Amino acid sequence: MNKPAQILLDRLAISVSALCALHCIAGPLLILFPTMLSLPVSDHFYHILMVWVIIPTSSIAVFLGCTRHKDPTVLVLAFSGMIALGVTAIYGHDLFGETGEKLMTLASTIILVCAHWRNYSLCRSDACEHSKK
């Protein structure tokens, strides 16, 4: 896979993670709008679906980026974020309660976005002619 595809995957993973965080933040606010209650705001299926999208996308983007820049911080952040997100999606409500689940999901998402941002930044700087001098 070429570098533009890897950068596209990082952007996609950041977007999906941000969408997940937005869902967690906006969920309680949607209660104020009765017409939007038909949306699966707190549906367990939504969380599992997001994990099934985020983890493969993140894994591929991070793997491709790390083969280039070999930064261990990206791997640690990404692995930590994906594991925390997966555990929270599956067991979060039982382990942390409703509020704790939302906070853990948000924290996991922030960690994962940081990993992708670092991965994206390192891959972009790798293409810079100034960094090759």
Solvent accessible surface area in square Angstrom, and as a share of the most:
residue,aa,sasa,rsa
1,M,149,0.66
2,N,94,0.48
3,K,36,0.15
4,P,92,0.58
5,A,28,0.22
6,Q,0,0.00
7,I,28,0.14
8,L,117,0.58
9,L,31,0.15
10,D,0,0.00
11,R,122,0.45
12,L,83,0.41
13,A,0,0.00
14,I,34,0.17
15,S,65,0.42
16,V,17,0.10
17,S,0,0.00
18,A,50,0.39
19,L,93,0.46
20,C,4,0.02
21,A,13,0.10
22,L,107,0.53
23,H,31,0.14
24,C,9,0.05
25,I,93,0.47
26,A,27,0.21
27,G,3,0.03
28,P,63,0.39
29,L,101,0.50
30,L,31,0.15
31,I,119,0.60
32,L,126,0.63
33,F,110,0.46
34,P,101,0.63
35,T,125,0.73
36,M,82,0.37
37,L,101,0.50
38,S,104,0.67
39,L,87,0.43
40,P,73,0.46
41,V,26,0.15
42,S,83,0.53
43,D,58,0.30
44,H,98,0.44
45,F,135,0.56
46,Y,41,0.16
47,H,26,0.12
48,I,45,0.23
49,L,82,0.41
50,M,12,0.05
51,V,18,0.11
52,W,183,0.64
53,V,60,0.35
54,I,0,0.00
55,I,55,0.28
56,P,61,0.39
57,T,15,0.09
58,S,0,0.00
59,S,46,0.30
60,I,77,0.39
61,A,0,0.00
62,V,5,0.03
63,F,132,0.55
64,L,26,0.13
65,G,0,0.00
66,C,15,0.09
67,T,69,0.40
68,R,86,0.32
69,H,38,0.17
70,K,146,0.62
71,D,23,0.12
72,P,91,0.57
73,T,59,0.34
74,V,0,0.00
75,L,91,0.45
76,V,97,0.56
77,L,52,0.26
78,A,1,0.00
79,F,133,0.55
80,S,49,0.32
81,G,0,0.00
82,M,23,0.10
83,I,91,0.46
84,A,24,0.19
85,L,4,0.02
86,G,10,0.10
87,V,60,0.35
88,T,2,0.01
89,A,8,0.06
90,I,95,0.48
91,Y,121,0.46
92,G,0,0.00
93,H,104,0.46
94,D,126,0.65
95,L,109,0.54
96,F,83,0.35
97,G,31,0.30
98,E,102,0.46
99,T,95,0.55
100,G,17,0.16
101,E,23,0.10
102,K,50,0.21
103,L,111,0.55
104,M,68,0.30
105,T,8,0.05
106,L,46,0.23
107,A,45,0.35
108,S,1,0.00
109,T,2,0.01
110,I,97,0.49
111,I,60,0.30
112,L,0,0.00
113,V,40,0.23
114,C,63,0.38
115,A,0,0.00
116,H,0,0.00
117,W,151,0.53
118,R,94,0.34
119,N,0,0.00
120,Y,21,0.08
121,S,44,0.29
122,L,51,0.25
123,C,0,0.00
124,R,130,0.47
125,S,54,0.35
126,D,59,0.30
127,A,55,0.43
128,C,51,0.31
129,E,120,0.54
130,H,141,0.63
131,S,70,0.45
132,K,130,0.55
133,K,199,0.84
